[in-house]
């Protein structure tokens, strides 16, 4: 299989390519290990939620906040 030059793809072609790759990987049952910094970020976010510094919004609330 040949390589695709993503620089020559339109944004929608890039998204479709990413979706196709993700779909293929999901059906192969491959377990990918997350890097350590992912856990650090999650722990940071959990601490901010526990401290009441941040919270969650619904998709509807988010759309209202960004005006869409």
N, CA, C and O atoms as CSV, one atom per row, in Angstrom:
chain,resi,resn,atom,element,x,y,z
A,1,UNK,N,N,0.844,-1.169,0.000
A,1,UNK,CA,C,0.000,0.000,0.000
A,1,UNK,C,C,0.891,1.234,0.000
A,1,UNK,O,O,1.884,1.290,0.725
A,2,UNK,N,N,0.536,2.215,-0.809
A,2,UNK,CA,C,1.325,3.434,-0.906
A,2,UNK,C,C,0.980,4.418,0.188
A,2,UNK,O,O,-0.081,4.338,0.807
A,3,UNK,N,N,1.883,5.340,0.414
A,3,UNK,CA,C,1.675,6.383,1.406
A,3,UNK,C,C,0.839,7.506,0.798
A,3,UNK,O,O,0.935,7.784,-0.397
A,4,UNK,N,N,0.034,8.138,1.616
A,4,UNK,CA,C,-0.796,9.256,1.197
A,4,UNK,C,C,-0.182,10.530,1.763
A,4,UNK,O,O,0.197,10.573,2.933
A,5,UNK,N,N,-0.085,11.560,0.942
A,5,UNK,CA,C,0.439,12.836,1.406
A,5,UNK,C,C,-0.719,13.660,1.956
A,5,UNK,O,O,-1.494,14.246,1.201
A,6,UNK,N,N,-0.823,13.696,3.273
A,6,UNK,CA,C,-1.942,14.391,3.923
A,6,UNK,C,C,-1.947,15.877,3.611
A,6,UNK,O,O,-3.002,16.511,3.656
A,7,UNK,N,N,-0.791,16.444,3.297
A,7,UNK,CA,C,-0.721,17.869,2.994
A,7,UNK,C,C,-1.513,18.222,1.743
A,7,UNK,O,O,-1.958,19.359,1.585
A,8,UNK,N,N,-1.688,17.261,0.864
A,8,UNK,CA,C,-2.415,17.501,-0.384
A,8,UNK,C,C,-3.895,17.145,-0.275
A,8,UNK,O,O,-4.629,17.233,-1.259
A,9,UNK,N,N,-4.333,16.745,0.911
A,9,UNK,CA,C,-5.729,16.368,1.116
A,9,UNK,C,C,-6.512,17.565,1.624
A,9,UNK,O,O,-5.963,18.444,2.289
A,10,UNK,N,N,-7.802,17.593,1.305
A,10,UNK,CA,C,-8.672,18.619,1.853
A,10,UNK,C,C,-8.952,18.267,3.317
A,10,UNK,O,O,-8.762,17.119,3.718
A,11,UNK,N,N,-9.399,19.234,4.114
A,11,UNK,CA,C,-9.725,18.913,5.509
A,11,UNK,C,C,-10.747,17.776,5.631
A,11,UNK,O,O,-10.608,16.913,6.498
A,12,UNK,N,N,-11.757,17.768,4.781
A,12,UNK,CA,C,-12.760,16.696,4.878
A,12,UNK,C,C,-12.164,15.345,4.488
A,12,UNK,O,O,-12.549,14.321,5.052
A,13,UNK,N,N,-11.233,15.323,3.534
A,13,UNK,CA,C,-10.566,14.071,3.177
A,13,UNK,C,C,-9.713,13.562,4.339
A,13,UNK,O,O,-9.636,12.357,4.577
A,14,UNK,N,N,-9.075,14.484,5.061
A,14,UNK,CA,C,-8.262,14.100,6.217
A,14,UNK,C,C,-9.132,13.484,7.306
A,14,UNK,O,O,-8.768,12.470,7.900
A,15,UNK,N,N,-10.284,14.101,7.565
A,15,UNK,CA,C,-11.192,13.574,8.585
A,15,UNK,C,C,-11.675,12.181,8.185
A,15,UNK,O,O,-11.713,11.275,9.018
A,16,UNK,N,N,-12.043,12.007,6.921
A,16,UNK,CA,C,-12.492,10.692,6.453
A,16,UNK,C,C,-11.383,9.652,6.586
A,16,UNK,O,O,-11.648,8.506,6.949
A,17,UNK,N,N,-10.157,10.041,6.297
A,17,UNK,CA,C,-9.026,9.118,6.429
A,17,UNK,C,C,-8.820,8.729,7.889
A,17,UNK,O,O,-8.592,7.559,8.193
A,18,UNK,N,N,-8.901,9.714,8.800
A,18,UNK,CA,C,-8.753,9.418,10.226
A,18,UNK,C,C,-9.861,8.491,10.708
A,18,UNK,O,O,-9.612,7.571,11.488
A,19,UNK,N,N,-11.085,8.734,10.243
A,19,UNK,CA,C,-12.209,7.887,10.643
A,19,UNK,C,C,-12.005,6.463,10.149
A,19,UNK,O,O,-12.296,5.509,10.869
A,20,UNK,N,N,-11.507,6.312,8.921
A,20,UNK,CA,C,-11.267,4.976,8.368
A,20,UNK,C,C,-10.181,4.251,9.159
A,20,UNK,O,O,-10.312,3.060,9.444
A,21,UNK,N,N,-9.118,4.957,9.513
A,21,UNK,CA,C,-8.048,4.352,10.311
A,21,UNK,C,C,-8.556,3.943,11.689
A,21,UNK,O,O,-8.276,2.840,12.157
A,22,UNK,N,N,-9.295,4.825,12.330
A,22,UNK,CA,C,-9.828,4.528,13.665
A,22,UNK,C,C,-10.755,3.318,13.614
A,22,UNK,O,O,-10.678,2.432,14.465
A,23,UNK,N,N,-11.624,3.285,12.622
A,23,UNK,CA,C,-12.556,2.162,12.466
A,23,UNK,C,C,-11.800,0.849,12.290
A,23,UNK,O,O,-12.160,-0.164,12.891
A,24,UNK,N,N,-10.764,0.866,11.474
A,24,UNK,CA,C,-9.971,-0.347,11.249
A,24,UNK,C,C,-9.291,-0.802,12.537
A,24,UNK,O,O,-9.268,-1.995,12.841
A,25,UNK,N,N,-8.743,0.135,13.285
A,25,UNK,CA,C,-8.052,-0.216,14.525
A,25,UNK,C,C,-9.020,-0.749,15.584
A,25,UNK,O,O,-8.666,-1.650,16.345
A,26,UNK,N,N,-10.226,-0.207,15.637
A,26,UNK,CA,C,-11.210,-0.649,16.626
A,26,UNK,C,C,-11.606,-2.099,16.427
A,26,UNK,O,O,-11.869,-2.813,17.394
A,27,UNK,N,N,-11.650,-2.532,15.196
A,27,UNK,CA,C,-12.087,-3.897,14.903
A,27,UNK,C,C,-10.955,-4.915,14.999
A,27,UNK,O,O,-11.198,-6.118,14.902
A,28,UNK,N,N,-9.731,-4.452,15.186
A,28,UNK,CA,C,-8.599,-5.364,15.311
A,28,UNK,C,C,-8.356,-5.770,16.760
A,28,UNK,O,O,-7.586,-6.693,17.025
A,29,UNK,N,N,-9.000,-5.092,17.687
A,29,UNK,CA,C,-8.840,-5.427,19.095
A,29,UNK,C,C,-7.473,-5.079,19.654
A,29,UNK,O,O,-7.029,-5.686,20.628
A,30,UNK,N,N,-6.806,-4.119,19.055
A,30,UNK,CA,C,-5.490,-3.705,19.516
A,30,UNK,C,C,-5.643,-2.825,20.751
A,30,UNK,O,O,-6.412,-1.864,20.750
A,31,UNK,N,N,-4.905,-3.161,21.801
A,31,UNK,CA,C,-4.908,-2.354,23.015
A,31,UNK,C,C,-3.721,-1.400,22.960
A,31,UNK,O,O,-2.568,-1.832,22.981
A,32,UNK,N,N,-4.002,-0.122,22.890
A,32,UNK,CA,C,-2.939,0.876,22.880
A,32,UNK,C,C,-2.739,1.402,24.288
A,32,UNK,O,O,-3.706,1.685,24.996
A,33,UNK,N,N,-1.505,1.531,24.688
A,33,UNK,CA,C,-1.203,2.041,26.017
A,33,UNK,C,C,-1.115,3.561,25.959
A,33,UNK,O,O,-0.425,4.129,25.113
A,34,UNK,N,N,-1.827,4.202,26.871
A,34,UNK,CA,C,-1.782,5.656,26.934
A,34,UNK,C,C,-0.467,6.102,27.554
A,34,UNK,O,O,0.064,5.435,28.442
A,35,UNK,N,N,0.056,7.225,27.088
A,35,UNK,CA,C,1.284,7.733,27.704
A,35,UNK,C,C,1.015,8.206,29.138
A,35,UNK,O,O,-0.119,8.527,29.491
A,36,UNK,N,N,2.061,8.245,29.948
A,36,UNK,CA,C,1.935,8.629,31.357
A,36,UNK,C,C,1.315,10.003,31.532
A,36,UNK,O,O,0.583,10.228,32.496
A,37,UNK,N,N,1.595,10.935,30.613
A,37,UNK,CA,C,1.073,12.289,30.781
A,37,UNK,C,C,-0.441,12.330,30.683
A,37,UNK,O,O,-1.053,13.277,31.179
A,38,UNK,N,N,-1.070,11.336,30.060
A,38,UNK,CA,C,-2.536,11.285,30.033
A,38,UNK,C,C,-3.074,11.131,31.451
A,38,UNK,O,O,-4.024,11.807,31.843
A,39,UNK,N,N,-2.454,10.234,32.212
A,39,UNK,CA,C,-2.883,10.000,33.595
A,39,UNK,C,C,-2.680,11.258,34.437
A,39,UNK,O,O,-3.500,11.582,35.297
A,40,UNK,N,N,-1.578,11.963,34.179
A,40,UNK,CA,C,-1.317,13.204,34.913
A,40,UNK,C,C,-2.423,14.232,34.666
A,40,UNK,O,O,-2.894,14.879,35.601
A,41,UNK,N,N,-2.830,14.377,33.422
A,41,UNK,CA,C,-3.882,15.338,33.071
A,41,UNK,C,C,-5.206,14.924,33.690
A,41,UNK,O,O,-5.925,15.767,34.228
A,42,UNK,N,N,-5.542,13.644,33.624
A,42,UNK,CA,C,-6.795,13.170,34.218
A,42,UNK,C,C,-6.811,13.413,35.725
A,42,UNK,O,O,-7.826,13.841,36.274
A,43,UNK,N,N,-5.701,13.143,36.387
A,43,UNK,CA,C,-5.622,13.374,37.834
A,43,UNK,C,C,-5.785,14.854,38.163
A,43,UNK,O,O,-6.443,15.213,39.139
A,44,UNK,N,N,-5.180,15.709,37.338
A,44,UNK,CA,C,-5.310,17.158,37.517
A,44,UNK,C,C,-6.773,17.586,37.393
A,44,UNK,O,O,-7.268,18.378,38.194
A,45,UNK,N,N,-7.445,17.059,36.394
A,45,UNK,CA,C,-8.847,17.406,36.170
A,45,UNK,C,C,-9.734,16.891,37.288
A,45,UNK,O,O,-10.652,17.584,37.728
A,46,UNK,N,N,-9.463,15.669,37.750
A,46,UNK,CA,C,-10.241,15.119,38.869
A,46,UNK,C,C,-10.086,15.988,40.117
A,46,UNK,O,O,-11.054,16.236,40.837
A,47,UNK,N,N,-8.872,16.442,40.359
A,47,UNK,CA,C,-8.614,17.282,41.534
A,47,UNK,C,C,-9.352,18.609,41.418
A,47,UNK,O,O,-9.903,19.092,42.407
A,48,UNK,N,N,-9.373,19.203,40.239
A,48,UNK,CA,C,-10.079,20.473,40.041
A,48,UNK,C,C,-11.583,20.302,40.231
A,48,UNK,O,O,-12.247,21.185,40.774
A,49,UNK,N,N,-12.117,19.174,39.786
A,49,UNK,CA,C,-13.553,18.899,39.967
A,49,UNK,C,C,-13.849,18.710,41.452
A,49,UNK,O,O,-14.816,19.266,41.973
A,50,UNK,N,N,-13.008,17.919,42.134
A,50,UNK,CA,C,-13.206,17.662,43.559
A,50,UNK,C,C,-13.112,18.943,44.377
A,50,UNK,O,O,-13.798,19.081,45.390
A,51,UNK,N,N,-12.270,19.884,43.950
A,51,UNK,CA,C,-12.096,21.151,44.665
A,51,UNK,C,C,-13.173,22.166,44.299
A,51,UNK,O,O,-13.208,23.265,44.853
A,52,UNK,N,N,-14.047,21.800,43.370
A,52,UNK,CA,C,-15.114,22.706,42.964
A,52,UNK,C,C,-14.655,23.822,42.039
A,52,UNK,O,O,-15.373,24.802,41.840
A,53,UNK,N,N,-13.466,23.680,41.474
A,53,UNK,CA,C,-12.916,24.704,40.585
A,53,UNK,C,C,-13.476,24.626,39.172
A,53,UNK,O,O,-13.402,25.587,38.406
A,54,UNK,N,N,-14.025,23.492,38.845
A,54,UNK,CA,C,-14.574,23.293,37.505
A,54,UNK,C,C,-15.678,22.250,37.578
A,54,UNK,O,O,-15.895,21.642,38.626
A,55,UNK,N,N,-16.364,22.048,36.488
A,55,UNK,CA,C,-17.443,21.080,36.462
A,55,UNK,C,C,-17.748,20.667,35.036
A,55,UNK,O,O,-16.943,20.858,34.124
A,56,UNK,N,N,-18.894,20.114,34.869
A,56,UNK,CA,C,-19.310,19.618,33.566
A,56,UNK,C,C,-20.441,20.472,33.017
A,56,UNK,O,O,-21.202,21.077,33.772
A,57,UNK,N,N,-20.542,20.513,31.700
A,57,UNK,CA,C,-21.669,21.160,31.032
A,57,UNK,C,C,-22.259,20.162,30.046
A,57,UNK,O,O,-21.570,19.264,29.563
A,58,UNK,N,N,-23.529,20.330,29.760
A,58,UNK,CA,C,-24.166,19.484,28.759
A,58,UNK,C,C,-23.785,19.991,27.368
A,58,UNK,O,O,-23.272,21.100,27.223
A,59,UNK,N,N,-24.035,19.191,26.377
A,59,UNK,CA,C,-23.773,19.600,25.006
A,59,UNK,C,C,-24.620,20.827,24.660
A,59,UNK,O,O,-24.164,21.732,23.962
A,60,UNK,N,N,-25.850,20.844,25.156
A,60,UNK,CA,C,-26.727,21.994,24.920
A,60,UNK,C,C,-26.131,23.259,25.532
A,60,UNK,O,O,-26.115,24.310,24.892
A,61,UNK,N,N,-25.641,23.161,26.768
A,61,UNK,CA,C,-25.025,24.315,27.427
A,61,UNK,C,C,-23.784,24.786,26.673
A,61,UNK,O,O,-23.565,25.988,26.524
A,62,UNK,N,N,-22.988,23.861,26.208
A,62,UNK,CA,C,-21.785,24.213,25.460
A,62,UNK,C,C,-22.144,24.965,24.184
A,62,UNK,O,O,-21.527,25.977,23.852
A,63,UNK,N,N,-23.145,24.462,23.479
A,63,UNK,CA,C,-23.573,25.128,22.247
A,63,UNK,C,C,-24.068,26.542,22.528
A,63,UNK,O,O,-23.811,27.460,21.750
A,64,UNK,N,N,-24.776,26.714,23.637
A,64,UNK,CA,C,-25.246,28.055,24.017
A,64,UNK,C,C,-24.073,28.962,24.354
A,64,UNK,O,O,-24.088,30.147,24.021
A,65,UNK,N,N,-23.055,28.413,25.012
A,65,UNK,CA,C,-21.894,29.211,25.381
A,65,UNK,C,C,-21.103,29.687,24.161
A,65,UNK,O,O,-20.590,30.806,24.147
A,66,UNK,N,N,-21.008,28.843,23.151
A,66,UNK,CA,C,-20.227,29.215,21.971
A,66,UNK,C,C,-21.100,29.836,20.868
A,66,UNK,O,O,-20.607,30.211,19.804
A,67,UNK,N,N,-22.394,29.933,21.144
A,67,UNK,CA,C,-23.283,30.598,20.202
A,67,UNK,C,C,-23.631,29.802,18.970
A,67,UNK,O,O,-23.796,30.373,17.892
A,68,UNK,N,N,-23.746,28.507,19.102
A,68,UNK,CA,C,-24.128,27.667,17.946
A,68,UNK,C,C,-25.397,26.915,18.218
A,68,UNK,O,O,-25.865,26.164,17.362
